Amino acid sequence: MRLAYPLFAGFIRRGLKLSESGTRQALGEIRDIVKSVGERLADGRPFLAGGRFSLSDMSLANALAPLVLAPQYGGPLPTFDQMPPELQAVVREMQASPAGQFALRMYRDHMKPPA
């Protein structure tokens, strides 16, 4: 595996089109979505669609969980202190956004912590 890993890693990078410019583009798209969701939440609604917790709310919370470091998220994530400063800045930005606050609230109020 040690000998083959660089080859596999190269295939993965190429297949996923991982690059600095791709990262900037993806982060821009994430920011646009987070802004759009924040605008939707600006009217004070407690949920994205209707008057109760729904799949829409859970989907957004799950999508943003790694970017807001939701404590109840069950997947493996590095701690904030283990992240490079650039990623820490993104996490802070997302946590401070209305959409990020919404995702954290959905986890806190409606999603059970992993066993």
N, C-alpha and C positions, 0 to 999 in steps of 0.2 A: 504494500500500500504506500509506503514512503516513497518508493520510486515512481509509482503511477500517479500520486496525488497532484503534482504540478500539471500533468497532462489533463486530468479530470477537472481541476480547478480552472484551467484555461478554457476548456469546453463550456463549463458552466458560465464563466464570465462572458464569453462570446455569445452563448445561447441566450443569456438574460440581458445582453447588451449593457453590462455593468461598466460604467465609465463616470468620470467626474461630471461631464456635461449631462449625461443621463440622470445622474443623481440630482443635479440642479433643476432639471426639467421636472422630474417626479416631485421634488419638494415644492416647486411652484404650483403644480397641479393640486397637491395636498393643501397648500395654503389657500388656493382658490375655493376648494370644496369646504374647508373649515370656515372660511369667510362667508360663503353662501349659507351654510348651516347656521352660523351665528346670526345672520340677517333674518333667517326664518324664525329663530328663537327670540328675536328682539321684541316680539309682541307679548312675551311673557308666558307663552304656552308651556305647559309642563312636559309635554311629549311631542314628538315630531308629527305624528298623525293621530288625531283623535284624542280622547280624554283618558287613555290608559296606556300603560306600558305595552309595546308591541314589538314585532319583529324588526320594524324600522329602527326603533330605539336600540334594540340589542345589536343590530348589525353595525350601526354607527359606533356604539360603545366598543364593540369588538375590533372594529377597524382602527380606532384611535387608541386603544389600550396600550400598545407598545410605545406610542408617541407621548402619552401622558403618564405612563408608568402606573396604571391603575393597580392599587395594592391587591385587589381581589382577582386579578387576571391570573389564570392558571398556567400559562405558558412560560417557558424559561426565558428570562430576560436578564441582561446585565443590570447591576445596580446603577443608580445615577452616578455614583463616584467612579465606577468602572468605565464610564463612557468618556470619549474624547470631548474636549471643550466645545467643539462645533456641534456635536450631537446634544450635549447638555443645553446649549442655547436653544436648539429646536424644541427640546422637551419643555423647557421653561415657557417658551412662546406658546406651545400647544396647551400646556396646563393653564395658562392665563387667558386663553381665548374662551369665548362663550361656548363654543362647540366642545372644547376640551373639558370645561367645567361640567357641561351636560354629560359627557361620557363618564367622568368620574362620579357624578351623582347617580347615573344609571347603575354603575357597578356597586356603589355603596348601598343604594336603596332597593335594587331589584335583582341583583345577581348574587347567587350564593358563592362564597369562597370555595375554592377547590378542596376536596377532602384530603 
